[in-house]
Amino acid sequence: MDTSEVLILGKDEIRGQIVKDLFGGNGFKIIETLDQSEAFQIVENQTPAMVIITSVSNDIKDGLHSVRQIRRINGTIPIIMISRYSSQDRVISAFRAGVNDYFNLPFQYQEVMVRIRQCLKGPPPPASCGFKRNVSASPPNRKMIGDSKPMQEIRAYLRQVAATDTTVLITGETGTGKELAAELIHKYSSRHERPFVSINCAALPETLVESELFGYDRGAFTGALATKQGKFELAAGGSVFLDEIGDMSAFAQAKILRIIENKEVIRLGGKKDIPLEVRIIAATNQDPEELIAVGKFREDLYYRLNVARTNLPPLRQRKEDIPELVAFAISRLNRRYRRNVQGLTDEALACLMRYDWPGNVREFMNLFEAVFVNLPRNKIGLSNFPQHFQNKLKQNNSAAKNERNYIVSALIATKWKKSEAAKRLKFSRMTLYRKIVKYNIVENRTPHR
């Protein structure tokens, strides 16, 4: 590869090891410094292709100041942190500060070099692989919207998972963005230039499981006039996303388990094993432990999948992301429909913030799609929402009003003794506290005269 300047900032003991073990003979021009101020000047004046920050302290703040300052100077330069210490809080803090990747010593040489080369050459160009339907050389350029604390932590964790090659299980309600999470894992993994194949397990008829997933040889059955590769073969070297795997039959689950264990497939009518090298990412909107308890999910398959696991929060638990989702939806639909909608009225935004979104982000995006069908002007008001959604808002407001009155009545009856009111309401005390805040309930006693 072409010579690239790489700035390494950090302690001698770790820096020297990286220069010797990682960059020796790889065509990089190394700039080394122990001084933060000098590093900042180099970034500003010389603009190296990458910055690597090393850390030998167990202090979670070590190195993060350097990351933040470099990000202020240059918002796009790739930054990798390498540390002797690692914890979930430390990694999340590093990603929040702006690093592109984080590695812990001792690191895997090949893994780090793959990530460095990815950063140096930027996003891969679109590949023309001839795949159709839901098979692509890289996932669509979509992103997980939201800057709330839960979303920041999830994105940081997914990047951390992407750097490994383990199986992943993503859980969460329908519409929370499980496929987006799978795409992000693939995008930031060493497999990003290989195919990302998404399989909707819930929509896969059992009679077609083997032919769709594993393919078939010519003559395997009547009508098999030519050999066809299955989706696992099409994903060679890349990632397979098994969406809603909890809806798969026991027969299909057994087939998936065999693939994970043996790392090979046999086409229908085939006589030889085909070696398989793919990463498995699975998702379900159901509780896998409950499925196991009622005999609907294989326990051995669950343990194979549940190596790295993340749960995506419902939209009602991260309502602070709604304004950003509104801006994203309107911007995207303005481009599609060539409109110039400026946003929401305050009343409309307040209603969206009060609504609990049982269909999560998918329901949210579909709502705005429906709004734009009616070609709104300037700002979107309540009258622009579809009638069925306006009815939902009225029902939601009525239910909230009734619950508030119910809680206030219990507090008054117990003379505002919250522990007694919680028992009467059959709430935990924390639930009662949250609802007091939610409904802005203020204690109002008649003063003694």
Secondary structure, 3 states (H helix, E strand, C coil): CCCEEEEEECCHHHHHHHHHHHHCCCCEEEEEECCHHHHHHHHHHCCCCEEEEEECCCCCCCCHHHHHHHHHHCCCCCEEEEECCCCHHHHHHHHHHCCCEEEECCCCHHHHHHHHHHHHHCCCCCCCCCCCCCEECCCCCCCCCCCCHHHHHHHHHHHHHHCCCCCEEEEECCCCCHHHHHHHHHHCCCCCCCCEEEEEHHHCCHHHHHHHHHEECCCCCCCCCCCEECHHHHCCCCEEEEECHHHCCHHHHHHHHHHHHHCEECCECCCCCEECCCEEEEEECCCHHHHHHCCCCCHHHHHHHCCEEEEECCHHHCHHHHHHHHHHHHHHHHHHHCCCCCEECHHHHHHHHHCCCCCHHHHHHHHHHHHHHCCCCCEECHHHCCHHHHHHHHHHHHHHHHHHHHHHHHHHHCCCCHHHHHHHHCCCHHHHHHHHHHCCCCCCCCCCC
